[in-house]
């Protein structure tokens, strides 16, 4: 990669302004439209400066909600998400959201207030070394020491957050820096970076693809991040190579695309996992061989060579050695890849046959609501405008398995960190980014209670988020593991004392209704999607229902369980 050094740009001469007002004006100049946050003593000057600005501030009811909402706003819009909080507990409440953005490579700028520099290090009221706390969780961080530095720091923060492999950054503003006056400041102009493509590596990759008899495209979340979705789709269509996806890669190819086998890994499809174990070549685009995708790594894709494309050289060879490595701009790399005609018809037919034979069925017996069928019908009813902002648990895996996604922005979830409580604030952030979409938060009763207070945010701003709350009166995924791997010792998973979620939503001023029988599902989906404002569908499901298939911990992806507690494959 080559790039010119950033050019120092002196701001036009102005009357002296406070650091807080310089911050706000810099955010405006950078095109920021929405900021998520919660005020407090150490960031009060910034909130004073927000008055009269063009920034739309969304007052969440917990700082964790601000970080999650900014994260989802960034994923949905393609812009940098912005959140802010005060010092001490306000700053530490952002930490889980910062970690979430780091794990999933999401560009978020986090702005925190702090105590004045004169009392830093004295254990002043609500003082915390948030820079030190977040050092492992951000791409870069600053403590601003001069108000005149604010424009340059903000611009550098945005540049770092969205360049290369994106991620969160942190700017800590002591209170005296916020109120300090400065006549003007300095900013930086960052020229476009150019990524030099290794054409010899691309040619080697083409040769390896031509030689393969059973190639697979392995899609990770990096495809969406790199803006390489159209390039990937063109490559898949042109070559006819079967494909599969990680959790964060879902939607890069439409769910119904020819040759797409679904998600691989712990709760992946049988067709995808079996194909991986039989493949002789993996063409990896923007994936990192995560343990939930690979299962027992030493036995993952045992017959396959690896061609690995990624913008982050550190990911190539980190867990699985690559026979050909193409580091750099993923979009340019995929566009340059043209192996020509491939003689793989028997493999394509075999994968397609397996996909048909092992396709999910939705005709489960009984009168109760079958969650996979409901989610599949919901995504089909919403069509291409469907967006799932998903929490973490059994429902997360059902969404990944059974919902139809037309684009990667349609599937928003906490992938790497697996943070419960993500769904509701993520849904409101995504809905602000895509107001015309059918944005649906899918949550479980455990996850929903973690950030339930954001119902008040929905009501305050009239954010027409739809919520599907799947209630099995337990921590379902933990309960499932206790059933299968801990001799049914159900320790601390009983949530049968949940509140009446319909009554709770209505108390927040949010429309709500309950579904408990299968015959109510279609009408309930229509009511949910047609509601003019925020609406919650409280869906009662069988507490004993498990997510299938499942690759047990320590097993390879061919040793899947299918609902009868037996391994298919050698023990």
Order of alpha helices (4+ residues) and beta strands (2+ residues): beta-beta-alpha-beta-alpha-beta-alpha-beta-alpha-alpha-beta-alpha-beta-alpha-beta-alpha-beta-beta-alpha-beta-alpha-alpha-beta-beta-alpha-beta-alpha-beta-beta-alpha-alpha-alpha-beta-alpha-beta-alpha-beta-alpha-alpha-beta-alpha-alpha-beta-alpha-beta-beta-beta-beta
